[in-house]
Amino acid sequence: MPSMANLTVKAYNTTSDVIYVAQTPSAGDKTPARWRVDAFGTVPANRPVFTVSSYASANGQARLVNGKLVYPETYTDSTTGLINVRNSASISFSAIIPQMLNMSTINETVAQFANLLKTALMQEVIASGYAPN
């Protein structure tokens, strides 16, 4: 079982690191682990949050993993000076990993999925909201 740790990823500029700080580890099945970008703004409730949860399928033959990133767009109200969230982008993933697969197959599937999301085309697809045609 993986241990909770901070997650460091590259920002859009491809040079800056963004650190998702470990906030809460999972307490077991269906309880999400939670990370937050503490360097984002001064209001903790307005910071990007990434969560991951997992649980066994109904028949116990697979593990299901769900993840979600919520990334807010903030602004400062000119009359009150308060920092508010204008809107948030949300990206989710869901994985079904049959437990009868070889670890080499699982590892290859996970690596290829993660690397597909890192391609320029898939990043453009998600950012634009349109599949390629």
N, C-alpha and C positions, 0 to 999 in steps of 0.2 A: 504494500500500500504506500503511495507517495506521501511524503511529508510536506506540510505547509511551508511555503517560502515566498519571498518577494519575487515578482516577475518583472524582468527588464526587457523592453521592446524598443525598437527604433521608432522615432516620430516620423511624420510625413516627409520631413526634410532629409531623411535617411542618415543623418549624422548625430542628432540629439537622442539621448536615451530618455525614455519615459519609464518610471518605476511605479508599478502597481504594488503597493505595500500590503502585505498580508494583514488582514484585519481579523478574520474569524475563520478558524478551520472548521471543516464539516464535523458534526457530532455523530454522523452515521448516515445510513441510507436516507435519501430524499432531503437531507439537510444541507443547504449549500455552503461551500467555502466562499469567502468574500475577500476581494482585494479592492483597494481604492487608490487613486492618484492623489496623494497628499500634497504634492507640489502645485496642484491646480487650484488657484484662487484661495480666498481667505475663508470661505464658508464651507465647512465639511459636508453639509447636506447637498451642496451643488457640485460635487466633484464626480468624475467618472468612476463607475463601479463595474467590476467584472465578477460574476458569480458562476460557480460550477457545482452541480449536484449529480449524484449517481445512485442507482438502485438496481436490484435484480428484476428481470422480467417475471411475469406471472408464473411461468413454468420453470423458472430458475436456470434456464439454458443460456441466458445472455445477460450482460450488464448494459444498462442504458445510462448514457452520460448526456447531460444537458448543460449548456453554457450560455451566458448572456452578458453582453456589454451594453451599458447605458451611458451615453456620452452627452452631457448637457451643453447647451449654448447659453452662456450667461451674459447679462448686461447690467449696467449700473443705472438705476432710476435717477434721472437728473433732478427730480424734485425732492426725493427722500434720501438719496445717497445709498439706498439699499441695493445689494447685489441680488438679482433675481434670475431664475431660469426662464428663458424665452421658449425653448423647446428642447427636446432630447432626441438624439438618434439612438436606435436600439438594434443590435445585431445579435442573433441567436444561432446556436447550432445544436444538433441532436445527433447522437451516435448510438448505434446498436452494435455491440461487440459480442458475437456468439462465443461462448466459452469453450466450444469444441474445436475452434480454429487453432492452428499452430501459431506460436508466438511470432514466428518470422512473418507470417501473413498479416497478423494484427499490426506488428511494427511497420511493415511496408505500407499498409493501408493508411495508418495514422500519418506517417511521414509524407506520403503523397498528397493526402488531403490538406495538411498544413502548408505544404509547398505550393499546391494549386492556389490557395488563398493568397500566397505571397507574390503571385505573378502579376505583372502590370495589367494584363487584360482583366483578370478577376477583380482586381482592386478598382479598375475603371467601371466594370459592370456594377459592382456594389455601390460605388459612389454616385453613378449616374441613375441607378435604378432601372436600367434596361439591359436585357440579355443581348448578346451580340447577334447581329443579323447578317 
